[in-house]
Amino acid sequence: MASFTLLCYAIHLLLISGKIASDGLPNPAGTRENGDAMSGSEFPSDPSLLLQLDQLKSKISLLESSLNEKVERLRASDEKIDELEKILVSKSTSLESLKREFQLIQEKRSFDAKEQADKANAHAGELVKQIDILKTEIEIQNKEKDNLVSRTKIAEEKIHELNLKLENLQRINEEQKSRILKTEHAILVAEEELMKAKIEASSMSKKLQEIPNGWLPPWLAVHAVHCQSHIVSFWNEHGRPALDRTIKKVLEKKSEVEMWLEPHVHTFQTKWIPLTIKHCQEFTRNIGPQLTILAAKTTDVYRESKNYLEPHIVRAHEVLIPYYEKAKKFTKPGIDHIVLIVKPHVDTASAFLRPYSKKAIRNYRKFAKSARLYHQKVQTTIHDKLKDNTFTEPFATKELSWFMASAVLSLPVIFLLNRSSAFFRKTPKKRSRSHHKSHTHRRSKRVHPEK
């Protein structure tokens, strides 16, 4: 390869020299060799040719220097190529030795690989079994996970509901706290007012004790104190036990009356109320035009009487107000004294009757609630019936329907009261008109004077 490159550079140099010779320029080397053939007078005397000759000489020198450098480089590269060929030979020998060793190792590994493959197959079978076991466990865990997810959802819903309930309870608690604070404030205000009233009452009692029974004459005050002590002792001895006995008997009678009235109440609810509603409907249907005439007349009479009596009432009111004020001023100290005397007795009576009054109030509330419901039902039916009829439609007001409903509900109560009074009342004994035979005195018959 190095010889080929040198040959290329030589051919290139020969071509350059041939070009110079073809241009008709003198060759300095040829002048020296052929000095006898040409003389010095035959050289061209043109300065442009001399300049070209100098340039060509410089180019040739540069090319020779570059040629020398490239030759040296080629020599260095040839040396490197020789070294690389030596390294390649050594590497090829080492590669062949490595191939042999690799073949030996592969033969050994093939035998070991078979043993390892058998072991790996056995291990793989065990792993497959373990994988199946793990799959079953994973399925079980997935089922448990689904159950836990459903439970967590249910728990979250319950927690949400509990949070809502807790918020409602907190709100109710806050409202109750605010109500308690308001009631406490009201209680404090009431206690303050009670203390003020007690202080005023104590001051009034002190004033009245300073002048005992000043508004009564002394003989009447003594009799009042004596009567008061006698009434208290009589109440403690006879009145209170008699009241207890009467309350006990009343409760027994109440239970008996309830048992007796239960079937009658059922019959009244099932028979009498529909009949009364039917009769009321017929009554309203028949008496409609008379009611319109009566309502018109009553409104006229009411207006006339109001217009006539209003100035007289105003005048009487103006006349009676000063007398009322004077009577109020005159009777106020006596009324205050009576209130102070009666107040402890009223307190003791209220404390004694409190357990009975609770039961009575509870039963009264139940009765009032049921009566209110029945009254509302009857009122709505009467109001609807009045509206349905063309004659009674202008009278279909809440006041008239309320009054008629109360009358309808009061009629059976009056009927039951009359029946119970007739049942419990003793029949009076009729006086016999026959004369007693023991009577000796008899009136003489009157004789007419003409006879």
Backbone torsions as a table, in degrees:
resi	resn	phi	psi	omega
1	MET	NA	-41.6	177.7
2	ALA	-63.7	-39.3	178.8
3	SER	-64.7	-36.1	178.6
4	PHE	-64.5	-41.6	179.0
5	THR	-66.2	-41.1	177.6
6	LEU	-62.8	-38.3	179.0
7	LEU	-64.4	-39.1	179.0
8	CYS	-64.2	-42.4	179.7
9	TYR	-66.5	-37.4	179.1
10	ALA	-65.1	-44.3	178.8
11	ILE	-61.9	-38.6	179.7
12	HIS	-64.7	-41.2	179.2
13	LEU	-65.5	-41.3	178.5
14	LEU	-63.9	-38.0	177.7
15	LEU	-64.3	-39.4	179.1
16	ILE	-64.5	-44.5	-179.5
17	SER	-66.5	-35.6	176.8
18	GLY	-65.0	-37.4	177.3
19	LYS	-64.3	-40.8	-179.4
20	ILE	-65.7	-41.0	-179.8
21	ALA	-66.9	-37.0	179.8
22	SER	-67.9	-25.2	179.4
23	ASP	-76.8	-8.4	177.3
24	GLY	86.8	18.5	179.7
25	LEU	-86.9	149.2	179.6
26	PRO	-76.0	143.5	177.4
27	ASN	-94.7	120.6	-178.6
28	PRO	-62.8	-33.9	177.8
29	ALA	-67.5	-36.7	178.9
30	GLY	-69.1	-29.0	177.6
31	THR	-67.0	-37.9	-179.5
32	ARG	-73.2	-35.9	-177.4
33	GLU	-76.0	-37.6	-176.5
34	ASN	-110.0	50.4	-176.4
35	GLY	-72.8	-24.4	-178.4
36	ASP	-79.5	-26.5	-176.0
37	ALA	-78.2	-37.2	-176.6
38	MET	-116.9	152.4	178.2
39	SER	-110.7	177.1	-177.2
40	GLY	-73.9	-21.8	179.9
41	SER	-75.6	-11.4	-178.8
42	GLU	-85.5	-10.7	178.3
43	PHE	-67.6	143.1	-179.8
44	PRO	-68.6	142.9	179.9
45	SER	-100.0	9.6	-177.6
46	ASP	-80.0	126.8	-179.1
47	PRO	-68.8	-30.5	178.5
48	SER	-63.6	-37.2	178.5
49	LEU	-69.5	-33.5	177.3
50	LEU	-64.6	-40.3	179.1
51	LEU	-64.9	-43.4	178.2
52	GLN	-62.0	-38.1	179.2
53	LEU	-63.9	-41.6	177.5
54	ASP	-63.7	-42.5	179.6
55	GLN	-62.3	-41.6	179.7
56	LEU	-65.2	-38.9	177.2
57	LYS	-61.8	-43.3	179.8
58	SER	-64.6	-39.0	177.9
59	LYS	-64.4	-41.1	-179.9
60	ILE	-63.7	-41.8	178.2
61	SER	-63.1	-40.3	179.0
62	LEU	-64.9	-41.1	179.2
63	LEU	-66.0	-36.5	178.1
64	GLU	-65.5	-42.4	178.8
65	SER	-64.2	-44.2	178.2
66	SER	-65.0	-34.4	178.4
67	LEU	-64.9	-43.5	177.9
68	ASN	-60.8	-42.9	179.3
69	GLU	-62.1	-43.5	-179.5
70	LYS	-67.5	-33.4	177.5
71	VAL	-64.4	-43.4	178.6
72	GLU	-62.3	-40.9	178.3
73	ARG	-63.6	-40.8	179.1
74	LEU	-64.5	-38.8	176.8
75	ARG	-61.2	-44.2	-179.3
76	ALA	-64.0	-41.5	179.6
77	SER	-66.3	-36.6	176.5
78	ASP	-62.4	-41.7	178.3
79	GLU	-61.3	-43.1	179.8
80	LYS	-64.1	-38.6	179.9
81	ILE	-64.7	-40.2	177.3
82	ASP	-61.9	-42.7	178.6
83	GLU	-62.7	-43.1	-179.8
84	LEU	-64.7	-36.1	176.6
85	GLU	-64.2	-38.7	176.4
86	LYS	-63.4	-43.8	-179.9
87	ILE	-63.7	-38.9	179.9
88	LEU	-64.0	-39.6	178.7
89	VAL	-63.3	-45.8	-179.1
90	SER	-64.4	-38.9	180.0
91	LYS	-67.5	-39.5	178.7
92	SER	-62.0	-41.8	176.9
93	THR	-62.3	-44.7	178.5
94	SER	-64.7	-35.3	179.6
95	LEU	-66.0	-41.1	177.4
96	GLU	-63.0	-39.6	177.4
97	SER	-65.3	-38.3	178.9
98	LEU	-66.9	-36.9	177.2
99	LYS	-62.6	-43.1	177.3
100	ARG	-60.3	-49.1	179.1
101	GLU	-59.3	-38.8	-179.1
102	PHE	-65.1	-39.8	177.1
103	GLN	-62.4	-43.2	177.4
104	LEU	-61.5	-43.5	-179.6
105	ILE	-64.9	-38.5	178.6
106	GLN	-64.8	-40.2	177.1
107	GLU	-61.5	-44.0	177.2
108	LYS	-63.1	-41.8	-175.9
109	ARG	-70.0	-30.9	178.2
110	SER	-62.5	-40.8	177.6
111	PHE	-66.4	-45.4	178.3
112	ASP	-65.0	-34.9	-177.3
113	ALA	-66.2	-37.0	177.0
114	LYS	-60.9	-47.4	178.4
115	GLU	-60.7	-45.1	179.4
116	GLN	-64.5	-33.6	178.8
117	ALA	-65.4	-41.7	177.3
118	ASP	-61.5	-46.0	178.0
119	LYS	-61.7	-41.2	-178.5
120	ALA	-65.5	-37.6	177.9
121	ASN	-63.9	-43.6	177.7
122	ALA	-62.2	-44.7	178.4
123	HIS	-63.6	-36.6	178.9
124	ALA	-65.5	-37.9	176.0
125	GLY	-61.7	-44.4	176.7
126	GLU	-61.2	-41.8	179.3
127	LEU	-64.2	-36.7	177.4
128	VAL	-62.9	-43.5	176.8
129	LYS	-60.4	-45.8	178.6
130	GLN	-62.5	-36.4	178.6
131	ILE	-64.4	-41.8	177.6
132	ASP	-61.9	-43.5	177.7
133	ILE	-60.9	-43.5	179.4
134	LEU	-64.9	-36.6	177.7
135	LYS	-62.1	-44.8	177.9
136	THR	-61.8	-43.0	177.8
137	GLU	-63.9	-38.5	178.8
138	ILE	-65.9	-40.4	176.5
139	GLU	-61.6	-43.4	177.6
140	ILE	-61.2	-44.1	179.5
141	GLN	-65.5	-35.3	176.7
142	ASN	-64.7	-42.1	176.3
143	LYS	-61.1	-45.0	177.5
144	GLU	-62.8	-36.9	178.0
145	LYS	-63.4	-43.2	177.9
146	ASP	-62.3	-42.9	177.2
147	ASN	-61.1	-43.0	178.9
148	LEU	-65.3	-36.4	178.5
149	VAL	-65.0	-45.0	177.6
150	SER	-62.7	-41.3	177.7
151	ARG	-63.8	-40.2	178.5
152	THR	-64.5	-38.1	176.4
153	LYS	-62.9	-45.8	178.5
154	ILE	-61.9	-41.4	179.4
155	ALA	-64.7	-38.8	177.8
156	GLU	-64.6	-41.9	176.7
157	GLU	-62.1	-43.6	178.0
158	LYS	-63.3	-39.4	178.8
159	ILE	-64.3	-39.6	177.8
160	HIS	-63.2	-45.1	177.6
161	GLU	-62.0	-42.9	178.8
162	LEU	-64.2	-36.4	177.0
163	ASN	-64.4	-41.1	177.6
164	LEU	-63.7	-43.7	177.8
165	LYS	-62.7	-39.2	179.2
166	LEU	-64.7	-40.2	177.1
167	GLU	-63.5	-42.6	177.8
168	ASN	-63.1	-42.4	178.7
169	LEU	-64.5	-39.5	177.1
170	GLN	-63.5	-42.1	178.6
171	ARG	-63.9	-43.5	178.2
172	ILE	-63.9	-38.9	179.0
173	ASN	-63.1	-42.2	178.0
174	GLU	-64.2	-41.8	177.5
175	GLU	-62.5	-43.0	179.0
176	GLN	-64.9	-37.3	176.8
177	LYS	-62.4	-43.5	178.7
178	SER	-64.1	-40.3	177.3
179	ARG	-64.8	-40.8	179.1
180	ILE	-62.3	-42.0	177.7
181	LEU	-62.5	-41.6	178.8
182	LYS	-64.4	-43.2	179.3
183	THR	-66.1	-38.9	176.4
184	GLU	-61.6	-42.7	177.3
185	HIS	-62.4	-42.9	178.6
186	ALA	-64.6	-38.0	178.3
187	ILE	-64.7	-42.1	177.8
188	LEU	-61.8	-42.9	178.4
189	VAL	-63.7	-42.5	179.1
190	ALA	-65.0	-38.8	177.2
191	GLU	-63.2	-41.6	176.4
192	GLU	-61.2	-44.5	178.5
193	GLU	-64.9	-37.5	177.9
194	LEU	-65.0	-41.6	177.3
195	MET	-62.0	-41.8	177.3
196	LYS	-62.7	-42.0	179.4
197	ALA	-65.8	-39.6	177.5
198	LYS	-63.9	-40.9	178.6
199	ILE	-63.0	-43.2	178.0
200	GLU	-64.5	-40.6	179.4
201	ALA	-65.3	-40.6	178.4
202	SER	-64.3	-40.9	177.7
203	SER	-64.4	-40.3	177.6
204	MET	-66.2	-39.9	179.2
205	SER	-65.8	-38.6	176.5
206	LYS	-62.0	-43.1	179.0
207	LYS	-63.0	-40.9	-179.9
208	LEU	-71.2	-32.2	176.9
209	GLN	-70.0	-31.0	176.4
210	GLU	-63.5	-38.3	176.9
211	ILE	-117.4	80.7	-173.8
212	PRO	-69.2	124.5	175.8
213	ASN	55.1	43.5	-177.2
214	GLY	-69.2	-25.8	-177.7
215	TRP	-87.5	-4.8	176.2
216	LEU	-114.1	154.7	172.2
217	PRO	-69.2	154.9	-173.9
218	PRO	-62.7	-39.2	-179.8
219	TRP	-64.8	-36.7	179.2
220	LEU	-72.2	-33.8	177.5
221	ALA	-64.9	-39.5	178.6
222	VAL	-64.4	-44.2	179.1
223	HIS	-64.9	-35.1	179.4
224	ALA	-65.9	-43.2	179.0
225	VAL	-64.2	-41.7	180.0
226	HIS	-64.2	-43.7	179.5
227	CYS	-65.0	-37.3	179.0
228	GLN	-63.0	-46.3	179.1
229	SER	-64.3	-39.2	179.5
230	HIS	-66.2	-40.0	-179.9
231	ILE	-66.5	-39.4	179.3
232	VAL	-64.8	-44.1	179.2
233	SER	-65.6	-41.0	179.2
234	PHE	-64.7	-38.5	178.8
235	TRP	-64.7	-44.0	-179.6
236	ASN	-66.1	-33.9	-176.9
237	GLU	-83.5	-44.4	-170.8
238	HIS	-116.9	-40.1	-171.2
239	GLY	-67.4	-49.2	-176.6
240	ARG	-64.8	-47.2	176.3
241	PRO	-62.5	-36.0	177.1
242	ALA	-63.8	-39.6	177.8
243	LEU	-64.4	-40.4	177.5
244	ASP	-62.4	-43.3	179.8
245	ARG	-64.1	-43.3	-179.6
246	THR	-64.1	-39.6	178.6
247	ILE	-63.8	-40.7	178.7
248	LYS	-63.2	-45.2	179.5
249	LYS	-65.3	-38.9	178.9
250	VAL	-62.8	-40.8	178.2
251	LEU	-64.5	-40.9	176.8
252	GLU	-62.5	-46.6	178.3
253	LYS	-61.9	-36.5	179.2
254	LYS	-61.7	-45.8	178.1
255	SER	-62.9	-41.2	178.3
256	GLU	-63.8	-42.2	-179.9
257	VAL	-65.6	-38.9	177.1
258	GLU	-62.2	-44.2	177.7
259	MET	-63.9	-37.8	180.0
260	TRP	-71.9	-35.8	-175.4
261	LEU	-83.5	-13.4	-175.2
262	GLU	-59.2	-49.4	177.1
263	PRO	-66.0	-35.9	179.3
264	HIS	-66.1	-37.8	177.8
265	VAL	-64.7	-39.0	178.0
266	HIS	-63.7	-46.0	177.9
267	THR	-64.6	-36.8	178.4
268	PHE	-63.7	-42.3	179.8
269	GLN	-68.6	-34.7	-174.8
270	THR	-89.3	-29.4	-174.0
271	LYS	-113.0	-52.7	-170.4
272	TRP	-71.3	-39.3	-178.5
273	ILE	-64.3	-46.5	175.3
274	PRO	-60.7	-37.0	178.1
275	LEU	-65.4	-42.8	178.8
276	THR	-64.8	-38.5	177.4
277	ILE	-64.0	-40.7	179.3
278	LYS	-64.8	-45.5	179.2
279	HIS	-64.6	-38.1	177.6
280	CYS	-63.3	-39.4	177.3
281	GLN	-63.2	-44.8	177.6
282	GLU	-63.9	-40.1	179.5
283	PHE	-63.1	-44.5	178.6
284	THR	-66.7	-33.8	178.6
285	ARG	-68.7	-37.3	-177.3
286	ASN	-83.3	-33.6	-172.8
287	ILE	-96.6	9.4	-177.5
288	GLY	-57.5	-54.2	-179.2
289	PRO	-63.7	-36.8	177.2
290	GLN	-63.8	-36.7	178.6
291	LEU	-66.1	-37.2	177.8
292	THR	-63.2	-44.8	179.0
293	ILE	-64.0	-44.2	-179.3
294	LEU	-63.9	-41.1	179.4
295	ALA	-64.2	-40.9	179.0
296	ALA	-64.3	-43.2	179.8
297	LYS	-66.2	-43.3	-179.1
298	THR	-64.2	-38.4	177.0
299	THR	-64.4	-39.9	178.0
300	ASP	-64.9	-44.4	179.5
301	VAL	-63.4	-40.8	-179.7
302	TYR	-63.4	-42.5	179.4
303	ARG	-66.2	-43.4	179.7
304	GLU	-64.2	-45.2	179.7
305	SER	-64.5	-36.8	178.3
306	LYS	-65.8	-45.4	178.8
307	ASN	-63.7	-33.7	-179.2
308	TYR	-77.9	-40.2	-173.6
309	LEU	-88.2	-17.6	-175.3
310	GLU	-60.6	-46.6	179.0
311	PRO	-66.2	-36.1	178.3
312	HIS	-65.2	-40.0	179.5
313	ILE	-65.8	-40.4	178.9
314	VAL	-64.5	-41.8	179.7
315	ARG	-65.7	-41.7	178.8
316	ALA	-66.9	-36.6	177.0
317	HIS	-63.4	-43.2	178.6
318	GLU	-65.1	-35.4	-179.9
319	VAL	-73.1	-38.2	-173.2
320	LEU	-84.0	-16.9	-178.1
321	ILE	-60.2	-47.7	180.0
322	PRO	-62.9	-37.9	177.4
323	TYR	-64.4	-38.3	178.2
324	TYR	-63.9	-41.6	178.9
325	GLU	-64.4	-42.1	178.9
326	LYS	-64.2	-43.9	179.1
327	ALA	-63.1	-37.3	178.6
328	LYS	-64.8	-45.7	178.6
329	LYS	-63.1	-36.8	-177.2
330	PHE	-73.0	-38.1	-175.1
331	THR	-91.7	-7.3	-176.2
332	LYS	-62.5	-47.2	179.3
333	PRO	-62.7	-39.8	177.7
334	GLY	-63.1	-41.6	179.8
335	ILE	-65.6	-40.7	177.9
336	ASP	-61.8	-42.0	179.2
337	HIS	-65.1	-40.0	178.4
338	ILE	-64.4	-38.5	178.9
339	VAL	-64.0	-43.2	178.5
340	LEU	-62.7	-37.1	-179.0
341	ILE	-73.0	-41.9	-173.0
342	VAL	-79.9	-22.5	-173.1
343	LYS	-57.6	-47.6	179.2
344	PRO	-62.6	-35.8	178.3
345	HIS	-67.4	-39.1	177.9
346	VAL	-65.0	-38.6	178.8
347	ASP	-64.7	-43.3	178.6
348	THR	-64.8	-40.8	179.6
349	ALA	-65.0	-41.0	178.7
350	SER	-66.4	-38.3	177.4
351	ALA	-66.1	-35.3	178.9
352	PHE	-71.1	-39.5	-176.2
353	LEU	-88.6	0.6	-176.8
354	ARG	-61.3	-47.8	179.0
355	PRO	-62.2	-35.1	177.7
356	TYR	-73.5	-34.9	-178.2
357	SER	-68.6	-31.6	177.6
358	LYS	-61.8	-47.3	178.0
359	LYS	-62.4	-41.8	-179.5
360	ALA	-64.6	-40.4	179.3
361	ILE	-66.2	-39.6	178.8
362	ARG	-62.9	-46.5	178.4
363	ASN	-65.9	-37.4	178.5
364	TYR	-64.7	-38.4	178.1
365	ARG	-64.4	-43.6	177.0
366	LYS	-59.9	-46.6	-179.6
367	PHE	-62.9	-41.6	-179.4
368	ALA	-65.6	-38.2	179.0
369	LYS	-64.4	-47.4	178.9
370	SER	-64.3	-40.9	179.0
371	ALA	-64.6	-37.7	178.5
372	ARG	-64.3	-41.2	178.4
373	LEU	-63.1	-47.6	177.9
374	TYR	-61.8	-40.8	179.6
375	HIS	-62.4	-42.2	178.1
376	GLN	-63.9	-42.4	178.8
377	LYS	-61.7	-48.0	-179.7
378	VAL	-64.1	-39.2	179.8
379	GLN	-63.1	-43.3	179.2
380	THR	-65.3	-41.0	178.6
381	THR	-64.6	-43.4	179.0
382	ILE	-64.2	-42.1	179.3
383	HIS	-63.0	-41.4	178.2
384	ASP	-66.3	-41.5	179.1
385	LYS	-64.8	-40.0	176.7
386	LEU	-63.9	-36.0	178.6
387	LYS	-72.0	-31.8	-178.1
388	ASP	-68.0	-33.1	-178.5
389	ASN	-83.8	139.1	-178.2
390	THR	-72.4	-31.7	-178.2
391	PHE	-75.6	-36.4	-176.7
392	THR	-95.8	4.7	-178.0
393	GLU	-65.1	-39.0	178.1
394	PRO	-67.9	-19.2	179.7
395	PHE	-95.6	7.4	-177.7
396	ALA	-80.9	74.0	178.0
397	THR	-110.3	163.9	-179.9
398	LYS	-67.3	-35.4	-177.3
399	GLU	-67.7	-45.7	-179.3
400	LEU	-66.7	-40.3	178.3
401	SER	-66.1	-36.7	177.1
402	TRP	-64.5	-44.0	-179.2
403	PHE	-64.3	-43.0	-179.7
404	MET	-67.4	-37.1	178.0
405	ALA	-65.7	-41.5	178.1
406	SER	-65.5	-36.1	177.8
407	ALA	-67.0	-41.1	179.5
408	VAL	-63.9	-39.6	179.7
409	LEU	-75.4	-27.2	-179.6
410	SER	-79.7	-24.1	-179.3
411	LEU	-60.2	-48.4	178.3
412	PRO	-64.7	-31.1	177.5
413	VAL	-66.0	-42.6	178.0
414	ILE	-64.7	-40.1	178.9
415	PHE	-62.4	-44.3	179.2
416	LEU	-65.8	-37.4	177.5
417	LEU	-64.3	-41.8	178.1
418	ASN	-64.0	-41.5	179.6
419	ARG	-66.1	-43.1	179.4
420	SER	-66.2	-39.1	178.2
421	SER	-66.0	-38.1	177.4
422	ALA	-68.7	-30.0	-179.4
423	PHE	-75.1	-43.4	-176.9
424	PHE	-85.8	-14.2	-176.8
425	ARG	-78.0	139.6	177.9
426	LYS	-80.9	137.0	178.4
427	THR	-74.4	127.5	-179.6
428	PRO	-70.6	144.8	179.1
429	LYS	-75.8	130.9	179.0
430	LYS	-77.6	136.8	178.7
431	ARG	-75.9	131.8	178.8
432	SER	-78.4	134.7	-179.6
433	ARG	-89.5	-0.3	179.8
434	SER	-74.3	137.9	179.9
435	HIS	-77.2	143.1	177.4
436	HIS	-74.1	142.3	-178.3
437	LYS	-75.5	-18.5	-177.5
438	SER	-78.2	-15.4	-179.8
439	HIS	-69.3	125.0	-179.5
440	THR	-96.2	-30.1	-177.1
441	HIS	-83.8	125.5	175.5
442	ARG	-130.1	145.4	178.6
443	ARG	-76.0	141.7	177.9
444	SER	-77.9	146.0	178.5
445	LYS	-71.4	141.4	177.6
446	ARG	-77.8	137.8	179.4
447	VAL	-111.5	137.8	-178.9
448	HIS	-68.9	136.7	-176.0
449	PRO	-65.4	-26.7	-179.6
450	GLU	-69.2	-29.1	179.7
451	LYS	-76.8	NA	NA
